[in-house]
């Protein structure tokens, strides 16, 4: 190879090395971001599930503490009749 060919080959090789390093770094950052997103999603889902369970428990507790409706009891004796003038 001539001097120019060797020089071009070196320049191309160093550019390729820089490109590979850049792409590796970008892929590493993408993987870190995906991992962080997955962790945050898991925390959010756990929080929503805990809130849902707490709301359900509160609703069940409210049903247990709800005052019972009072109904009028029928009296055992019939109501006295009023005197009518005949």
PDB file of N, CA, C and O in Angstrom:
ATOM      1  N   UNK A   1       0.835  -1.175   0.000  1.00  0.00           N
ATOM      2  CA  UNK A   1       0.000   0.000   0.000  1.00  0.00           C
ATOM      3  C   UNK A   1       0.881   1.239   0.000  1.00  0.00           C
ATOM      4  O   UNK A   1       2.010   1.244   0.490  1.00  0.00           O
ATOM      5  N   UNK A   2       0.315   2.272  -0.565  1.00  0.00           N
ATOM      6  CA  UNK A   2       1.061   3.525  -0.584  1.00  0.00           C
ATOM      7  C   UNK A   2       0.861   4.252   0.734  1.00  0.00           C
ATOM      8  O   UNK A   2       0.040   3.863   1.564  1.00  0.00           O
ATOM      9  N   UNK A   3       1.636   5.321   0.906  1.00  0.00           N
ATOM     10  CA  UNK A   3       1.514   6.099   2.136  1.00  0.00           C
ATOM     11  C   UNK A   3       0.098   6.658   2.284  1.00  0.00           C
ATOM     12  O   UNK A   3      -0.441   6.693   3.390  1.00  0.00           O
ATOM     13  N   UNK A   4      -0.497   7.088   1.195  1.00  0.00           N
ATOM     14  CA  UNK A   4      -1.852   7.642   1.238  1.00  0.00           C
ATOM     15  C   UNK A   4      -2.863   6.567   1.629  1.00  0.00           C
ATOM     16  O   UNK A   4      -3.796   6.837   2.386  1.00  0.00           O
ATOM     17  N   UNK A   5      -2.686   5.373   1.127  1.00  0.00           N
ATOM     18  CA  UNK A   5      -3.604   4.284   1.459  1.00  0.00           C
ATOM     19  C   UNK A   5      -3.525   3.919   2.925  1.00  0.00           C
ATOM     20  O   UNK A   5      -4.549   3.663   3.558  1.00  0.00           O
ATOM     21  N   UNK A   6      -2.330   3.892   3.469  1.00  0.00           N
ATOM     22  CA  UNK A   6      -2.141   3.570   4.878  1.00  0.00           C
ATOM     23  C   UNK A   6      -2.755   4.666   5.740  1.00  0.00           C
ATOM     24  O   UNK A   6      -3.425   4.385   6.734  1.00  0.00           O
ATOM     25  N   UNK A   7      -2.523   5.903   5.354  1.00  0.00           N
ATOM     26  CA  UNK A   7      -3.066   7.031   6.127  1.00  0.00           C
ATOM     27  C   UNK A   7      -4.595   6.993   6.124  1.00  0.00           C
ATOM     28  O   UNK A   7      -5.221   7.160   7.171  1.00  0.00           O
ATOM     29  N   UNK A   8      -5.193   6.776   4.964  1.00  0.00           N
ATOM     30  CA  UNK A   8      -6.659   6.708   4.869  1.00  0.00           C
ATOM     31  C   UNK A   8      -7.196   5.542   5.686  1.00  0.00           C
ATOM     32  O   UNK A   8      -8.244   5.642   6.324  1.00  0.00           O
ATOM     33  N   UNK A   9      -6.472   4.450   5.658  1.00  0.00           N
ATOM     34  CA  UNK A   9      -6.899   3.280   6.421  1.00  0.00           C
ATOM     35  C   UNK A   9      -6.886   3.593   7.925  1.00  0.00           C
ATOM     36  O   UNK A   9      -7.819   3.223   8.638  1.00  0.00           O
ATOM     37  N   UNK A  10      -5.851   4.261   8.404  1.00  0.00           N
ATOM     38  CA  UNK A  10      -5.769   4.629   9.815  1.00  0.00           C
ATOM     39  C   UNK A  10      -6.886   5.590  10.203  1.00  0.00           C
ATOM     40  O   UNK A  10      -7.523   5.428  11.244  1.00  0.00           O
ATOM     41  N   UNK A  11      -7.119   6.602   9.350  1.00  0.00           N
ATOM     42  CA  UNK A  11      -8.187   7.562   9.638  1.00  0.00           C
ATOM     43  C   UNK A  11      -9.543   6.867   9.677  1.00  0.00           C
ATOM     44  O   UNK A  11     -10.370   7.144  10.546  1.00  0.00           O
ATOM     45  N   UNK A  12      -9.761   5.968   8.733  1.00  0.00           N
ATOM     46  CA  UNK A  12     -11.028   5.241   8.704  1.00  0.00           C
ATOM     47  C   UNK A  12     -11.157   4.337   9.932  1.00  0.00           C
ATOM     48  O   UNK A  12     -12.241   4.228  10.507  1.00  0.00           O
ATOM     49  N   UNK A  13     -10.083   3.702  10.331  1.00  0.00           N
ATOM     50  CA  UNK A  13     -10.108   2.820  11.497  1.00  0.00           C
ATOM     51  C   UNK A  13     -10.386   3.615  12.769  1.00  0.00           C
ATOM     52  O   UNK A  13     -11.159   3.162  13.614  1.00  0.00           O
ATOM     53  N   UNK A  14      -9.779   4.782  12.926  1.00  0.00           N
ATOM     54  CA  UNK A  14     -10.009   5.572  14.133  1.00  0.00           C
ATOM     55  C   UNK A  14     -11.444   6.123  14.142  1.00  0.00           C
ATOM     56  O   UNK A  14     -12.072   6.198  15.199  1.00  0.00           O
ATOM     57  N   UNK A  15     -11.956   6.503  12.980  1.00  0.00           N
ATOM     58  CA  UNK A  15     -13.345   6.973  12.907  1.00  0.00           C
ATOM     59  C   UNK A  15     -14.299   5.838  13.255  1.00  0.00           C
ATOM     60  O   UNK A  15     -15.301   6.055  13.936  1.00  0.00           O
ATOM     61  N   UNK A  16     -13.999   4.654  12.801  1.00  0.00           N
ATOM     62  CA  UNK A  16     -14.831   3.498  13.106  1.00  0.00           C
ATOM     63  C   UNK A  16     -14.799   3.203  14.604  1.00  0.00           C
ATOM     64  O   UNK A  16     -15.824   2.876  15.202  1.00  0.00           O
ATOM     65  N   UNK A  17     -13.625   3.321  15.201  1.00  0.00           N
ATOM     66  CA  UNK A  17     -13.500   3.097  16.648  1.00  0.00           C
ATOM     67  C   UNK A  17     -14.341   4.114  17.425  1.00  0.00           C
ATOM     68  O   UNK A  17     -15.033   3.751  18.377  1.00  0.00           O
ATOM     69  N   UNK A  18     -14.281   5.390  17.018  1.00  0.00           N
ATOM     70  CA  UNK A  18     -15.086   6.425  17.683  1.00  0.00           C
ATOM     71  C   UNK A  18     -16.576   6.137  17.526  1.00  0.00           C
ATOM     72  O   UNK A  18     -17.349   6.276  18.474  1.00  0.00           O
ATOM     73  N   UNK A  19     -16.967   5.734  16.324  1.00  0.00           N
ATOM     74  CA  UNK A  19     -18.379   5.412  16.088  1.00  0.00           C
ATOM     75  C   UNK A  19     -18.822   4.249  16.972  1.00  0.00           C
ATOM     76  O   UNK A  19     -19.892   4.304  17.579  1.00  0.00           O
ATOM     77  N   UNK A  20     -18.014   3.211  17.046  1.00  0.00           N
ATOM     78  CA  UNK A  20     -18.372   2.063  17.874  1.00  0.00           C
ATOM     79  C   UNK A  20     -18.477   2.444  19.348  1.00  0.00           C
ATOM     80  O   UNK A  20     -19.386   1.998  20.048  1.00  0.00           O
ATOM     81  N   UNK A  21     -17.545   3.268  19.813  1.00  0.00           N
ATOM     82  CA  UNK A  21     -17.587   3.706  21.208  1.00  0.00           C
ATOM     83  C   UNK A  21     -18.850   4.534  21.466  1.00  0.00           C
ATOM     84  O   UNK A  21     -19.496   4.386  22.503  1.00  0.00           O
ATOM     85  N   UNK A  22     -19.190   5.399  20.521  1.00  0.00           N
ATOM     86  CA  UNK A  22     -20.389   6.220  20.664  1.00  0.00           C
ATOM     87  C   UNK A  22     -21.637   5.343  20.729  1.00  0.00           C
ATOM     88  O   UNK A  22     -22.494   5.544  21.590  1.00  0.00           O
ATOM     89  N   UNK A  23     -21.742   4.375  19.826  1.00  0.00           N
ATOM     90  CA  UNK A  23     -22.918   3.516  19.797  1.00  0.00           C
ATOM     91  C   UNK A  23     -23.019   2.634  21.041  1.00  0.00           C
ATOM     92  O   UNK A  23     -24.113   2.379  21.544  1.00  0.00           O
ATOM     93  N   UNK A  24     -21.869   2.173  21.528  1.00  0.00           N
ATOM     94  CA  UNK A  24     -21.884   1.391  22.774  1.00  0.00           C
ATOM     95  C   UNK A  24     -22.373   2.238  23.946  1.00  0.00           C
ATOM     96  O   UNK A  24     -23.180   1.781  24.755  1.00  0.00           O
ATOM     97  N   UNK A  25     -21.884   3.466  24.033  1.00  0.00           N
ATOM     98  CA  UNK A  25     -22.287   4.366  25.111  1.00  0.00           C
ATOM     99  C   UNK A  25     -23.778   4.692  25.009  1.00  0.00           C
ATOM    100  O   UNK A  25     -24.486   4.707  26.016  1.00  0.00           O
ATOM    101  N   UNK A  26     -24.238   4.948  23.809  1.00  0.00           N
ATOM    102  CA  UNK A  26     -25.656   5.253  23.624  1.00  0.00           C
ATOM    103  C   UNK A  26     -26.534   4.057  24.002  1.00  0.00           C
ATOM    104  O   UNK A  26     -27.589   4.234  24.612  1.00  0.00           O
ATOM    105  N   UNK A  27     -26.115   2.871  23.653  1.00  0.00           N
ATOM    106  CA  UNK A  27     -26.874   1.668  24.002  1.00  0.00           C
ATOM    107  C   UNK A  27     -26.866   1.452  25.528  1.00  0.00           C
ATOM    108  O   UNK A  27     -27.878   1.051  26.103  1.00  0.00           O
ATOM    109  N   UNK A  28     -25.734   1.717  26.172  1.00  0.00           N
ATOM    110  CA  UNK A  28     -25.654   1.590  27.632  1.00  0.00           C
ATOM    111  C   UNK A  28     -26.604   2.576  28.307  1.00  0.00           C
ATOM    112  O   UNK A  28     -27.301   2.215  29.255  1.00  0.00           O
ATOM    113  N   UNK A  29     -26.637   3.820  27.822  1.00  0.00           N
ATOM    114  CA  UNK A  29     -27.546   4.823  28.378  1.00  0.00           C
ATOM    115  C   UNK A  29     -29.003   4.430  28.142  1.00  0.00           C
ATOM    116  O   UNK A  29     -29.850   4.637  29.011  1.00  0.00           O
ATOM    117  N   UNK A  30     -29.293   3.873  26.990  1.00  0.00           N
ATOM    118  CA  UNK A  30     -30.658   3.437  26.690  1.00  0.00           C
ATOM    119  C   UNK A  30     -31.079   2.309  27.632  1.00  0.00           C
ATOM    120  O   UNK A  30     -32.214   2.286  28.108  1.00  0.00           O
ATOM    121  N   UNK A  31     -30.173   1.382  27.897  1.00  0.00           N
ATOM    122  CA  UNK A  31     -30.470   0.271  28.812  1.00  0.00           C
ATOM    123  C   UNK A  31     -30.696   0.791  30.234  1.00  0.00           C
ATOM    124  O   UNK A  31     -31.600   0.323  30.927  1.00  0.00           O
ATOM    125  N   UNK A  32     -29.883   1.753  30.672  1.00  0.00           N
ATOM    126  CA  UNK A  32     -30.066   2.341  32.009  1.00  0.00           C
ATOM    127  C   UNK A  32     -31.414   3.054  32.113  1.00  0.00           C
ATOM    128  O   UNK A  32     -32.105   2.940  33.126  1.00  0.00           O
ATOM    129  N   UNK A  33     -31.783   3.786  31.066  1.00  0.00           N
ATOM    130  CA  UNK A  33     -33.066   4.489  31.083  1.00  0.00           C
ATOM    131  C   UNK A  33     -34.225   3.490  31.120  1.00  0.00           C
ATOM    132  O   UNK A  33     -35.209   3.708  31.826  1.00  0.00           O
ATOM    133  N   UNK A  34     -34.111   2.402  30.368  1.00  0.00           N
ATOM    134  CA  UNK A  34     -35.167   1.383  30.366  1.00  0.00           C
ATOM    135  C   UNK A  34     -35.277   0.718  31.731  1.00  0.00           C
ATOM    136  O   UNK A  34     -36.381   0.443  32.201  1.00  0.00           O
ATOM    137  N   UNK A  35     -34.149   0.463  32.363  1.00  0.00           N
ATOM    138  CA  UNK A  35     -34.150  -0.142  33.704  1.00  0.00           C
ATOM    139  C   UNK A  35     -34.784   0.801  34.723  1.00  0.00           C
ATOM    140  O   UNK A  35     -35.567   0.373  35.571  1.00  0.00           O
ATOM    141  N   UNK A  36     -34.445   2.074  34.635  1.00  0.00           N
ATOM    142  CA  UNK A  36     -35.011   3.070  35.554  1.00  0.00           C
ATOM    143  C   UNK A  36     -36.522   3.171  35.342  1.00  0.00           C
ATOM    144  O   UNK A  36     -37.284   3.225  36.307  1.00  0.00           O
ATOM    145  N   UNK A  37     -36.949   3.196  34.086  1.00  0.00           N
ATOM    146  CA  UNK A  37     -38.377   3.276  33.775  1.00  0.00           C
ATOM    147  C   UNK A  37     -39.119   2.060  34.307  1.00  0.00           C
ATOM    148  O   UNK A  37     -40.214   2.193  34.854  1.00  0.00           O
ATOM    149  N   UNK A  38     -38.540   0.884  34.155  1.00  0.00           N
ATOM    150  CA  UNK A  38     -39.179  -0.337  34.652  1.00  0.00           C
ATOM    151  C   UNK A  38     -39.303  -0.302  36.172  1.00  0.00           C
ATOM    152  O   UNK A  38     -40.324  -0.717  36.720  1.00  0.00           O
ATOM    153  N   UNK A  39     -38.283   0.184  36.846  1.00  0.00           N
ATOM    154  CA  UNK A  39     -38.330   0.289  38.303  1.00  0.00           C
ATOM    155  C   UNK A  39     -39.400   1.261  38.766  1.00  0.00           C
ATOM    156  O   UNK A  39     -40.143   0.974  39.704  1.00  0.00           O
ATOM    157  N   UNK A  40     -39.479   2.422  38.102  1.00  0.00           N
ATOM    158  CA  UNK A  40     -40.492   3.411  38.462  1.00  0.00           C
ATOM    159  C   UNK A  40     -41.899   2.879  38.182  1.00  0.00           C
ATOM    160  O   UNK A  40     -42.827   3.126  38.952  1.00  0.00           O
ATOM    161  N   UNK A  41     -42.048   2.152  37.080  1.00  0.00           N
ATOM    162  CA  UNK A  41     -43.354   1.570  36.747  1.00  0.00           C
ATOM    163  C   UNK A  41     -43.760   0.555  37.812  1.00  0.00           C
ATOM    164  O   UNK A  41     -44.921   0.508  38.220  1.00  0.00           O
ATOM    165  N   UNK A  42     -42.809  -0.252  38.260  1.00  0.00           N
ATOM    166  CA  UNK A  42     -43.106  -1.248  39.298  1.00  0.00           C
ATOM    167  C   UNK A  42     -43.524  -0.562  40.593  1.00  0.00           C
ATOM    168  O   UNK A  42     -44.455  -1.012  41.261  1.00  0.00           O
ATOM    169  N   UNK A  43     -42.844   0.521  40.951  1.00  0.00           N
ATOM    170  CA  UNK A  43     -43.217   1.266  42.163  1.00  0.00           C
ATOM    171  C   UNK A  43     -44.617   1.865  42.037  1.00  0.00           C
ATOM    172  O   UNK A  43     -45.407   1.816  42.979  1.00  0.00           O
ATOM    173  N   UNK A  44     -44.917   2.431  40.865  1.00  0.00           N
ATOM    174  CA  UNK A  44     -46.231   3.035  40.656  1.00  0.00           C
ATOM    175  C   UNK A  44     -47.330   1.979  40.730  1.00  0.00           C
ATOM    176  O   UNK A  44     -48.368   2.209  41.351  1.00  0.00           O
ATOM    177  N   UNK A  45     -47.112   0.835  40.110  1.00  0.00           N
ATOM    178  CA  UNK A  45     -48.115  -0.233  40.154  1.00  0.00           C
ATOM    179  C   UNK A  45     -48.316  -0.756  41.570  1.00  0.00           C
ATOM    180  O   UNK A  45     -49.443  -1.048  41.972  1.00  0.00           O
ATOM    181  N   UNK A  46     -47.230  -0.876  42.327  1.00  0.00           N
ATOM    182  CA  UNK A  46     -47.341  -1.328  43.717  1.00  0.00           C
ATOM    183  C   UNK A  46     -48.121  -0.308  44.545  1.00  0.00           C
ATOM    184  O   UNK A  46     -48.948  -0.685  45.375  1.00  0.00           O
ATOM    185  N   UNK A  47     -47.864   0.975  44.322  1.00  0.00           N
ATOM    186  CA  UNK A  47     -48.573   2.030  45.050  1.00  0.00           C
ATOM    187  C   UNK A  47     -50.057   2.004  44.697  1.00  0.00           C
ATOM    188  O   UNK A  47     -50.905   2.107  45.584  1.00  0.00           O
ATOM    189  N   UNK A  48     -50.378   1.868  43.412  1.00  0.00           N
ATOM    190  CA  UNK A  48     -51.783   1.824  43.002  1.00  0.00           C
ATOM    191  C   UNK A  48     -52.489   0.614  43.607  1.00  0.00           C
ATOM    192  O   UNK A  48     -53.643   0.716  44.022  1.00  0.00           O
ATOM    193  N   UNK A  49     -51.812  -0.519  43.659  1.00  0.00           N
ATOM    194  CA  UNK A  49     -52.405  -1.721  44.241  1.00  0.00           C
ATOM    195  C   UNK A  49     -52.644  -1.529  45.740  1.00  0.00           C
ATOM    196  O   UNK A  49     -53.678  -1.944  46.263  1.00  0.00           O
ATOM    197  N   UNK A  50     -51.689  -0.901  46.428  1.00  0.00           N
ATOM    198  CA  UNK A  50     -51.855  -0.641  47.861  1.00  0.00           C
ATOM    199  C   UNK A  50     -53.025   0.316  48.099  1.00  0.00           C
ATOM    200  O   UNK A  50     -53.810   0.121  49.026  1.00  0.00           O
ATOM    201  N   UNK A  51     -53.137   1.343  47.266  1.00  0.00           N
ATOM    202  CA  UNK A  51     -54.250   2.280  47.401  1.00  0.00           C
ATOM    203  C   UNK A  51     -55.577   1.586  47.128  1.00  0.00           C
ATOM    204  O   UNK A  51     -56.560   1.838  47.824  1.00  0.00           O
ATOM    205  N   UNK A  52     -55.615   0.718  46.125  1.00  0.00           N
ATOM    206  CA  UNK A  52     -56.832  -0.021  45.797  1.00  0.00           C
ATOM    207  C   UNK A  52     -57.232  -0.930  46.962  1.00  0.00           C
ATOM    208  O   UNK A  52     -58.409  -1.007  47.313  1.00  0.00           O
ATOM    209  N   UNK A  53     -56.261  -1.613  47.557  1.00  0.00           N
ATOM    210  CA  UNK A  53     -56.543  -2.496  48.687  1.00  0.00           C
ATOM    211  C   UNK A  53     -57.018  -1.683  49.895  1.00  0.00           C
ATOM    212  O   UNK A  53     -57.933  -2.106  50.602  1.00  0.00           O
ATOM    213  N   UNK A  54     -56.405  -0.522  50.134  1.00  0.00           N
ATOM    214  CA  UNK A  54     -56.820   0.326  51.253  1.00  0.00           C
ATOM    215  C   UNK A  54     -58.241   0.845  51.035  1.00  0.00           C
ATOM    216  O   UNK A  54     -59.032   0.902  51.977  1.00  0.00           O
ATOM    217  N   UNK A  55     -58.563   1.222  49.806  1.00  0.00           N
ATOM    218  CA  UNK A  55     -59.914   1.708  49.511  1.00  0.00           C
ATOM    219  C   UNK A  55     -60.942   0.599  49.707  1.00  0.00           C
ATOM    220  O   UNK A  55     -62.032   0.837  50.227  1.00  0.00           O
ATOM    221  N   UNK A  56     -60.591  -0.602  49.290  1.00  0.00           N
ATOM    222  CA  UNK A  56     -61.510  -1.727  49.458  1.00  0.00           C
ATOM    223  C   UNK A  56     -61.697  -2.042  50.945  1.00  0.00           C
ATOM    224  O   UNK A  56     -62.816  -2.304  51.387  1.00  0.00           O
ATOM    225  N   UNK A  57     -60.622  -2.019  51.706  1.00  0.00           N
ATOM    226  CA  UNK A  57     -60.717  -2.279  53.143  1.00  0.00           C
ATOM    227  C   UNK A  57     -61.554  -1.195  53.823  1.00  0.00           C
ATOM    228  O   UNK A  57     -62.341  -1.491  54.722  1.00  0.00           O
ATOM    229  N   UNK A  58     -61.388   0.045  53.402  1.00  0.00           N
ATOM    230  CA  UNK A  58     -62.173   1.142  53.985  1.00  0.00           C
ATOM    231  C   UNK A  58     -63.653   0.975  53.643  1.00  0.00           C
ATOM    232  O   UNK A  58     -64.520   1.232  54.478  1.00  0.00           O
ATOM    233  N   UNK A  59     -63.933   0.549  52.424  1.00  0.00           N
ATOM    234  CA  UNK A  59     -65.325   0.334  52.030  1.00  0.00           C
ATOM    235  C   UNK A  59     -65.947  -0.804  52.837  1.00  0.00           C
ATOM    236  O   UNK A  59     -67.096  -0.710  53.270  1.00  0.00           O
ATOM    237  N   UNK A  60     -65.186  -1.872  53.036  1.00  0.00           N
ATOM    238  CA  UNK A  60     -65.686  -2.996  53.834  1.00  0.00           C
ATOM    239  C   UNK A  60     -65.906  -2.571  55.284  1.00  0.00           C
ATOM    240  O   UNK A  60     -66.895  -2.963  55.904  1.00  0.00           O
ATOM    241  N   UNK A  61     -64.997  -1.779  55.820  1.00  0.00           N
ATOM    242  CA  UNK A  61     -65.117  -1.293  57.190  1.00  0.00           C
ATOM    243  C   UNK A  61     -66.329  -0.380  57.314  1.00  0.00           C
ATOM    244  O   UNK A  61     -67.034  -0.414  58.323  1.00  0.00           O
ATOM    245  N   UNK A  62     -66.574   0.437  56.292  1.00  0.00           N
ATOM    246  CA  UNK A  62     -67.721   1.336  56.320  1.00  0.00           C
ATOM    247  C   UNK A  62     -69.023   0.529  56.331  1.00  0.00           C
ATOM    248  O   UNK A  62     -69.992   0.901  56.993  1.00  0.00           O
ATOM    249  N   UNK A  63     -69.028  -0.567  55.597  1.00  0.00           N
ATOM    250  CA  UNK A  63     -70.223  -1.417  55.606  1.00  0.00           C
ATOM    251  C   UNK A  63     -70.443  -2.046  56.982  1.00  0.00           C
ATOM    252  O   UNK A  63     -71.579  -2.166  57.441  1.00  0.00           O
ATOM    253  N   UNK A  64     -69.365  -2.440  57.629  1.00  0.00           N
ATOM    254  CA  UNK A  64     -69.493  -3.033  58.954  1.00  0.00           C
ATOM    255  C   UNK A  64     -69.942  -2.007  59.988  1.00  0.00           C
ATOM    256  O   UNK A  64     -70.687  -2.341  60.909  1.00  0.00           O
ATOM    257  N   UNK A  65     -69.500  -0.773  59.845  1.00  0.00           N
ATOM    258  CA  UNK A  65     -69.826   0.283  60.814  1.00  0.00           C
ATOM    259  C   UNK A  65     -71.104   1.023  60.468  1.00  0.00           C
ATOM    260  O   UNK A  65     -71.537   1.896  61.221  1.00  0.00           O
ATOM    261  N   UNK A  66     -71.704   0.692  59.359  1.00  0.00           N
ATOM    262  CA  UNK A  66     -72.903   1.387  58.921  1.00  0.00           C
ATOM    263  C   UNK A  66     -74.038   1.098  59.905  1.00  0.00           C
ATOM    264  O   UNK A  66     -74.282  -0.061  60.238  1.00  0.00           O
ATOM    265  N   UNK A  67     -74.733   2.139  60.374  1.00  0.00           N
ATOM    266  CA  UNK A  67     -75.848   1.900  61.299  1.00  0.00           C
ATOM    267  C   UNK A  67     -76.952   1.142  60.573  1.00  0.00           C
ATOM    268  O   UNK A  67     -77.242   1.388  59.402  1.00  0.00           O
ATOM    269  N   UNK A  68     -77.550   0.222  61.299  1.00  0.00           N
ATOM    270  CA  UNK A  68     -78.600  -0.578  60.688  1.00  0.00           C
ATOM    271  C   UNK A  68     -79.877   0.247  60.620  1.00  0.00           C
ATOM    272  O   UNK A  68     -80.167   1.052  61.505  1.00  0.00           O
ATOM    273  N   UNK A  69     -80.617   0.032  59.566  1.00  0.00           N
ATOM    274  CA  UNK A  69     -81.885   0.726  59.414  1.00  0.00           C
ATOM    275  C   UNK A  69     -82.882   0.183  60.419  1.00  0.00           C
ATOM    276  O   UNK A  69     -83.022  -1.026  60.602  1.00  0.00           O
ATOM    277  N   UNK A  70     -83.539   1.074  61.037  1.00  0.00           N
ATOM    278  CA  UNK A  70     -84.560   0.642  61.993  1.00  0.00           C
ATOM    279  C   UNK A  70     -85.896   0.604  61.271  1.00  0.00           C
ATOM    280  O   UNK A  70     -86.280   1.533  60.560  1.00  0.00           O
ATOM    281  N   UNK A  71     -86.568  -0.476  61.477  1.00  0.00           N
ATOM    282  CA  UNK A  71     -87.893  -0.594  60.893  1.00  0.00           C
ATOM    283  C   UNK A  71     -88.903  -0.527  62.014  1.00  0.00           C
ATOM    284  O   UNK A  71     -88.622  -0.924  63.145  1.00  0.00           O
ATOM    285  N   UNK A  72     -90.050  -0.034  61.702  1.00  0.00           N
ATOM    286  CA  UNK A  72     -91.094   0.024  62.717  1.00  0.00           C
ATOM    287  C   UNK A  72     -91.589  -1.382  62.968  1.00  0.00           C
ATOM    288  O   UNK A  72     -91.926  -2.126  62.047  1.00  0.00           O
ATOM    289  N   UNK A  73     -91.622  -1.717  64.219  1.00  0.00           N
ATOM    290  CA  UNK A  73     -92.111  -3.044  64.563  1.00  0.00           C
ATOM    291  C   UNK A  73     -93.628  -2.971  64.682  1.00  0.00           C
ATOM    292  O   UNK A  73     -94.177  -2.003  65.210  1.00  0.00           O
ATOM    293  N   UNK A  74     -94.275  -3.972  64.202  1.00  0.00           N
ATOM    294  CA  UNK A  74     -95.732  -4.032  64.339  1.00  0.00           C
ATOM    295  C   UNK A  74     -96.040  -4.340  65.791  1.00  0.00           C
ATOM    296  O   UNK A  74     -95.450  -5.245  66.381  1.00  0.00           O
ATOM    297  N   UNK A  75     -96.952  -3.596  66.356  1.00  0.00           N
ATOM    298  CA  UNK A  75     -97.273  -3.830  67.762  1.00  0.00           C
ATOM    299  C   UNK A  75     -98.057  -5.135  67.883  1.00  0.00           C
ATOM    300  O   UNK A  75     -98.797  -5.528  66.981  1.00  0.00           O
ATOM    301  N   UNK A  76     -97.875  -5.772  68.994  1.00  0.00           N
ATOM    302  CA  UNK A  76     -98.523  -7.059  69.215  1.00  0.00           C
ATOM    303  C   UNK A  76    -100.032  -6.892  69.346  1.00  0.00           C
ATOM    304  O   UNK A  76    -100.788  -7.738  68.869  1.00  0.00           O
ATOM    305  N   UNK A  77    -100.471  -5.835  69.973  1.00  0.00           N
ATOM    306  CA  UNK A  77    -101.917  -5.603  70.146  1.00  0.00           C
ATOM    307  C   UNK A  77    -102.407  -4.677  69.056  1.00  0.00           C
ATOM    308  O   UNK A  77    -101.699  -3.760  68.639  1.00  0.00           O
ATOM    309  N   UNK A  78    -103.623  -4.920  68.596  1.00  0.00           N
ATOM    310  CA  UNK A  78    -104.137  -4.004  67.572  1.00  0.00           C
ATOM    311  C   UNK A  78    -104.409  -2.635  68.184  1.00  0.00           C
ATOM    312  O   UNK A  78    -104.652  -2.510  69.384  1.00  0.00           O
ATOM    313  N   UNK A  79    -104.365  -1.656  67.370  1.00  0.00           N
ATOM    314  CA  UNK A  79    -104.598  -0.287  67.832  1.00  0.00           C
ATOM    315  C   UNK A  79    -106.030  -0.176  68.344  1.00  0.00           C
ATOM    316  O   UNK A  79    -106.943  -0.746  67.747  1.00  0.00           O
ATOM    317  N   UNK A  80    -106.235   0.549  69.438  1.00  0.00           N
ATOM    318  CA  UNK A  80    -107.608   0.672  69.971  1.00  0.00           C
ATOM    319  C   UNK A  80    -108.477   1.439  68.982  1.00  0.00           C
ATOM    320  O   UNK A  80    -108.053   2.399  68.338  1.00  0.00           O
ATOM    321  N   UNK A  81    -109.713   0.965  68.900  1.00  0.00           N
ATOM    322  CA  UNK A  81    -110.642   1.628  67.992  1.00  0.00           C
ATOM    323  C   UNK A  81    -111.207   2.851  68.682  1.00  0.00           C
ATOM    324  O   UNK A  81    -111.420   2.856  69.895  1.00  0.00           O
ATOM    325  N   UNK A  82    -111.435   3.830  67.939  1.00  0.00           N
ATOM    326  CA  UNK A  82    -112.012   5.039  68.503  1.00  0.00           C
ATOM    327  C   UNK A  82    -113.519   4.892  68.520  1.00  0.00           C
ATOM    328  O   UNK A  82    -114.121   4.237  67.669  1.00  0.00           O
ATOM    329  N   UNK A  83    -114.084   5.504  69.486  1.00  0.00           N
ATOM    330  CA  UNK A  83    -115.538   5.403  69.608  1.00  0.00           C
ATOM    331  C   UNK A  83    -116.193   6.216  68.510  1.00  0.00           C
ATOM    332  O   UNK A  83    -115.855   7.373  68.258  1.00  0.00           O
ATOM    333  N   UNK A  84    -117.116   5.579  67.889  1.00  0.00           N
ATOM    334  CA  UNK A  84    -117.846   6.281  66.827  1.00  0.00           C
ATOM    335  C   UNK A  84    -119.284   6.466  67.258  1.00  0.00           C
ATOM    336  O   UNK A  84    -119.876   5.582  67.877  1.00  0.00           O
ATOM    337  N   UNK A  85    -119.810   7.551  66.947  1.00  0.00           N
ATOM    338  CA  UNK A  85    -121.193   7.807  67.304  1.00  0.00           C
ATOM    339  C   UNK A  85    -122.105   7.219  66.250  1.00  0.00           C
ATOM    340  O   UNK A  85    -122.014   7.541  65.065  1.00  0.00           O
ATOM    341  N   UNK A  86    -122.979   6.355  66.708  1.00  0.00           N
ATOM    342  CA  UNK A  86    -123.918   5.749  65.794  1.00  0.00           C
ATOM    343  C   UNK A  86    -125.290   6.000  66.242  1.00  0.00           C
ATOM    344  O   UNK A  86    -126.241   5.562  65.593  1.00  0.00           O
TER     345      UNK A  86
END
